[in-house]
Amino acid sequence: MLGTTINITLITDSEEQANKTFDDVFREINRIENLLSYYMKDSEITKINKNSGNPTVVSDETFYLINKCNELSELSDGAFDISFSAVGKLWKFGGNFMPPSDALIKTKLKFVNYKNILLDSQNKTVTLKLKGMAIGLGSIGKRYAIGRAAKKIKFRNIDDAIVQTGGDMQVFGTKFGKNWTIGVENPRGEGLLYSFEARSGETISSSGDYKRCQIYKGKRYHHIFDPRTGYPTNTFASVTVITEIPDNADGLSTAIFVMGKDKYRKLLKHFAKTYLILIDQEMKIYISKELKDRIKPLVKEAEVINWI
């Protein structure tokens, strides 16, 4: 669902309670997918895209999420931009991969600009100013689904759980009295680089250049793009955001990934209680000092850490 694998972990004494909760959660995630999917013909996002150039009435949920995306776009100087879909659909990762031509990307870049996503809060309409624009909420929709799933789990009075949608997850309670242990993958090899203790309520969001990628003529191409250039970024190999404030995770790992290590600090000033694990293209590792007592290197190459 949501273009990825959904994993739900629950700890409860009642199998019946667990099964009812699983049903609630997956039903809710299915509802969100029907609302926000870029690919489903009846979703609100599809309706907005088909109606580009004209206003489209949307639900409060969709309006809220698009507004949040525009706020992050503003804070990140356009490093995060949901209107990238017009260019993104040119990139097809699969068999016989070939990057699109510079000329083709240039013709579509004119449709990429979050400032041309016009929101009317009174009438609850979204207007893509230019005919040919398109938006996609993949990066923020998964995090939103986690928040909605969390409400369903709490409603069933389950205190200890994990909800994971692809590279995003939120943990609740403990695993039999101990903090949940989360792994950080090696972006240039097999297995894990680190484990760290995640505290109840924390959200973990990861972006990496190693999941959906192709090598073409010796160069790595991946699915995290700079909306301002139309091409995959060449900044980090992996970005992991750990935050005590779940809403802070919405799209933040993507924005930081695009901004790179010289500019991300400006963005992070706007997000309290938010910590990072950054791995650059040379496998240099930068970790927020607040995680010192919680993170454990699992391989020798992970022992050299630049604390930030």
C-alpha positions as CSV (number, residue, x, y, z in Angstrom):
1,M,0.0,0.0,0.0
2,L,1.1,3.6,-0.6
3,G,3.6,2.2,-3.1
4,T,5.6,0.5,-0.3
5,T,5.5,-2.3,2.3
6,I,3.4,-1.6,5.4
7,N,4.5,-3.3,8.7
8,I,2.5,-3.1,11.9
9,T,3.9,-4.6,15.1
10,L,1.6,-4.8,18.2
11,I,2.2,-6.2,21.6
12,T,-1.0,-7.3,23.4
13,D,-2.3,-10.2,25.4
14,S,-5.4,-10.5,23.2
15,E,-5.1,-12.0,19.7
16,E,-8.7,-10.8,19.0
17,Q,-7.8,-7.2,20.0
18,A,-4.7,-7.4,17.8
19,N,-6.6,-8.7,14.7
20,K,-9.3,-6.0,15.1
21,T,-6.6,-3.4,15.4
22,F,-4.8,-4.7,12.3
23,D,-8.1,-4.4,10.4
24,D,-8.7,-0.9,11.6
25,V,-5.2,0.2,10.6
26,F,-5.1,-1.3,7.2
27,R,-8.6,0.0,6.4
28,E,-7.5,3.5,7.4
29,I,-4.3,3.3,5.3
30,N,-6.4,2.1,2.4
31,R,-8.7,5.1,2.8
32,I,-5.7,7.5,2.8
33,E,-4.3,5.8,-0.3
34,N,-7.6,6.3,-2.1
35,L,-7.5,10.0,-1.1
36,L,-3.8,10.8,-1.9
37,S,-2.6,8.3,-4.5
38,Y,-0.9,9.8,-7.6
39,Y,-1.9,6.7,-9.6
40,M,-5.5,6.0,-8.6
41,K,-7.9,7.6,-11.0
42,D,-10.5,8.7,-8.4
43,S,-8.1,10.1,-5.8
44,E,-8.2,13.8,-5.0
45,I,-4.6,14.2,-6.1
46,T,-5.5,12.7,-9.5
47,K,-8.4,15.1,-9.8
48,I,-6.2,18.1,-9.0
49,N,-3.7,17.0,-11.6
50,K,-6.3,16.4,-14.3
51,N,-7.9,19.8,-13.6
52,S,-4.6,21.7,-13.6
53,G,-5.2,25.3,-14.5
54,N,-8.5,25.3,-12.7
55,P,-9.6,25.1,-9.0
56,T,-10.5,21.8,-7.5
57,V,-12.5,21.4,-4.3
58,V,-10.8,19.0,-1.9
59,S,-11.3,17.5,1.6
60,D,-9.9,19.2,4.7
61,E,-7.3,16.5,4.9
62,T,-5.9,17.0,1.5
63,F,-6.0,20.8,1.8
64,Y,-4.1,20.6,5.1
65,L,-1.4,18.3,3.7
66,I,-0.8,20.4,0.6
67,N,-0.6,23.5,2.8
68,K,2.0,21.7,5.0
69,C,4.0,20.8,1.9
70,N,4.1,24.4,0.7
71,E,5.3,25.5,4.1
72,L,8.2,23.1,4.0
73,S,8.9,24.2,0.4
74,E,9.2,27.8,1.6
75,L,11.4,26.9,4.6
76,S,13.7,24.8,2.4
77,D,14.0,27.3,-0.4
78,G,12.3,24.9,-2.8
79,A,14.5,21.9,-2.0
80,F,11.2,20.1,-1.2
81,D,8.5,20.6,-3.8
82,I,5.5,18.4,-4.5
83,S,5.0,19.9,-8.0
84,F,8.1,18.0,-9.1
85,S,5.8,15.3,-10.5
86,A,5.8,16.9,-14.0
87,V,9.5,16.1,-14.2
88,G,9.5,13.0,-11.9
89,K,7.4,11.0,-14.3
90,L,10.2,11.3,-16.9
91,W,12.4,9.2,-14.7
92,K,11.6,5.5,-15.0
93,F,13.7,3.2,-12.8
94,G,13.5,-0.3,-14.1
95,G,14.9,-2.5,-16.9
96,N,16.8,-0.8,-19.7
97,F,17.1,2.3,-17.7
98,M,18.2,5.5,-19.5
99,P,18.0,9.0,-18.0
100,P,15.8,11.5,-19.8
101,S,17.5,14.0,-22.1
102,D,18.6,17.5,-20.8
103,A,16.2,19.1,-23.3
104,L,13.2,17.1,-22.2
105,I,13.9,17.9,-18.5
106,K,14.2,21.5,-19.4
107,T,10.8,21.6,-21.1
108,K,9.1,20.2,-18.0
109,L,11.0,22.2,-15.4
110,K,8.7,25.2,-16.1
111,F,5.9,23.3,-14.5
112,V,7.8,22.8,-11.2
113,N,7.3,25.6,-8.7
114,Y,5.4,25.2,-5.4
115,K,4.5,28.9,-5.6
116,N,2.2,28.0,-8.5
117,I,0.1,25.7,-6.1
118,L,-2.6,28.1,-5.1
119,L,-4.7,27.4,-2.0
120,D,-8.1,29.0,-1.2
121,S,-8.8,28.3,2.4
122,Q,-12.3,29.7,2.3
123,N,-13.5,27.6,-0.5
124,K,-11.1,24.6,0.2
125,T,-9.8,24.6,-3.4
126,V,-6.4,23.8,-4.8
127,T,-5.4,25.3,-8.2
128,L,-2.3,24.3,-10.2
129,K,-1.7,27.6,-11.9
130,L,-0.2,26.2,-15.1
131,K,-1.9,23.6,-17.3
132,G,0.5,20.7,-17.3
133,M,1.5,20.9,-13.7
134,A,1.1,17.9,-11.4
135,I,1.7,17.2,-7.7
136,G,2.5,14.0,-5.7
137,L,2.3,13.6,-2.0
138,G,4.3,10.3,-1.7
139,S,6.9,11.7,0.7
140,I,4.5,13.2,3.1
141,G,1.5,10.9,2.6
142,K,3.3,7.9,4.2
143,R,4.0,9.9,7.3
144,Y,0.4,11.1,7.5
145,A,-0.7,7.5,7.2
146,I,1.4,6.6,10.2
147,G,-0.2,9.3,12.3
148,R,-3.7,8.1,11.3
149,A,-2.7,4.5,12.1
150,A,-1.5,5.6,15.5
151,K,-4.9,7.0,16.4
152,K,-6.5,3.7,15.5
153,I,-4.0,1.7,17.7
154,K,-4.6,4.1,20.6
155,F,-8.3,3.8,20.2
156,R,-8.0,0.0,20.8
157,N,-6.0,0.7,24.0
158,I,-2.7,-0.8,22.7
159,D,0.3,1.0,24.2
160,D,3.2,-0.9,22.6
161,A,3.5,-0.8,18.9
162,I,5.4,0.1,15.7
163,V,3.9,1.5,12.5
164,Q,6.2,1.4,9.5
165,T,5.5,2.6,6.0
166,G,8.6,2.2,3.9
167,G,11.4,4.4,5.3
168,D,9.1,6.0,7.9
169,M,8.0,4.7,11.3
170,Q,6.7,5.7,14.6
171,V,7.2,3.7,17.9
172,F,5.0,3.6,20.9
173,G,5.6,2.3,24.4
174,T,8.3,-0.4,24.8
175,K,9.2,-3.9,23.8
176,F,8.6,-5.8,27.1
177,G,9.9,-2.9,29.2
178,K,12.8,-1.9,27.0
179,N,13.1,0.8,24.3
180,W,12.6,-0.4,20.8
181,T,15.8,-1.0,18.9
182,I,15.9,0.4,15.4
183,G,18.6,-0.4,12.7
184,V,20.2,2.0,10.3
185,E,21.1,0.4,7.0
186,N,24.4,0.5,5.2
187,P,23.8,2.5,2.0
188,R,26.9,1.1,0.3
189,G,26.8,-2.5,1.5
190,E,24.9,-5.3,3.2
191,G,23.4,-5.2,6.7
192,L,23.3,-2.5,9.3
193,L,25.7,0.2,10.3
194,Y,24.0,1.2,13.6
195,S,21.3,0.3,16.1
196,F,19.8,2.9,18.3
197,E,17.1,3.0,21.0
198,A,13.9,4.7,20.0
199,R,11.8,6.3,22.7
200,S,8.0,6.1,22.9
201,G,6.3,8.5,20.5
202,E,9.4,9.1,18.4
203,T,9.1,9.1,14.6
204,I,12.0,7.9,12.4
205,S,12.1,8.9,8.8
206,S,14.8,7.8,6.3
207,S,15.7,8.8,2.8
208,G,18.5,7.1,0.8
209,D,19.9,6.9,-2.7
210,Y,20.3,3.1,-2.5
211,K,16.7,1.8,-2.6
212,R,15.4,2.9,-6.0
213,C,18.5,3.5,-8.1
214,Q,20.2,2.5,-11.3
215,I,23.8,2.7,-12.6
216,Y,24.1,4.1,-16.1
217,K,27.5,4.5,-17.8
218,G,29.1,4.2,-14.3
219,K,27.0,6.9,-12.7
220,R,24.4,6.3,-9.9
221,Y,20.9,7.7,-10.6
222,H,18.3,7.5,-7.8
223,H,14.8,8.6,-6.9
224,I,15.5,11.7,-4.7
225,F,15.6,14.7,-7.0
226,D,16.5,18.3,-6.6
227,P,13.2,20.0,-7.9
228,R,15.3,23.0,-9.0
229,T,17.4,21.1,-11.5
230,G,15.3,18.0,-12.4
231,Y,18.2,15.6,-11.6
232,P,19.0,13.3,-8.7
233,T,20.9,15.0,-5.9
234,N,24.6,14.3,-5.2
235,T,24.6,15.1,-1.5
236,F,24.0,12.3,1.0
237,A,23.8,8.6,0.6
238,S,21.4,8.4,3.6
239,V,19.5,10.8,5.8
240,T,17.7,9.6,9.0
241,V,15.6,12.0,11.0
242,I,14.5,11.1,14.6
243,T,12.0,13.5,16.2
244,E,9.9,13.7,19.3
245,I,7.4,15.8,17.4
246,P,5.8,13.5,14.7
247,D,4.7,16.4,12.4
248,N,8.4,17.4,12.2
249,A,9.1,14.3,10.2
250,D,6.8,15.2,7.3
251,G,9.1,15.5,4.3
252,L,12.0,16.6,6.4
253,S,14.4,13.8,5.5
254,T,13.8,14.5,1.8
255,A,14.3,18.2,2.2
256,I,17.6,17.7,4.1
257,F,18.8,15.2,1.6
258,V,18.3,17.7,-1.3
259,M,19.8,20.7,0.6
260,G,23.0,18.9,1.5
261,K,25.4,19.2,4.5
262,D,26.3,22.9,3.8
263,K,22.7,24.2,4.0
264,Y,20.5,21.8,6.1
265,R,21.3,23.6,9.4
266,K,19.3,26.6,8.3
267,L,16.3,24.4,7.8
268,L,16.7,22.4,11.0
269,K,16.5,25.6,13.1
270,H,12.7,25.5,12.5
271,F,12.3,22.0,14.0
272,A,12.6,21.4,17.7
273,K,13.6,18.1,19.3
274,T,14.8,16.7,16.0
275,Y,18.0,14.7,15.5
276,L,19.9,13.4,12.5
277,I,22.0,10.5,11.2
278,L,23.7,11.7,8.0
279,I,25.9,9.6,5.7
280,D,27.5,11.4,2.8
281,Q,28.6,10.1,-0.6
282,E,32.1,9.3,0.9
283,M,30.6,7.4,3.8
284,K,31.5,10.1,6.3
285,I,29.0,10.0,9.1
286,Y,27.5,12.9,11.0
287,I,25.2,12.3,14.0
288,S,23.4,14.7,16.4
289,K,25.2,14.7,19.7
290,E,21.8,14.2,21.5
291,L,21.9,10.6,20.2
292,K,25.3,9.7,21.8
293,D,24.0,7.6,24.6
294,R,21.5,5.8,22.3
295,I,23.4,4.8,19.2
296,K,25.6,1.8,18.8
297,P,28.0,1.1,15.9
298,L,27.6,-2.4,14.6
299,V,30.6,-2.5,12.2
300,K,34.1,-1.1,12.3
301,E,33.6,1.5,9.6
302,A,30.7,3.0,11.6
303,E,32.9,3.8,14.6
304,V,34.2,7.2,13.2
305,I,31.4,9.7,13.9
306,N,31.4,13.4,13.4
307,W,29.1,14.7,16.2
308,I,26.9,17.6,15.2
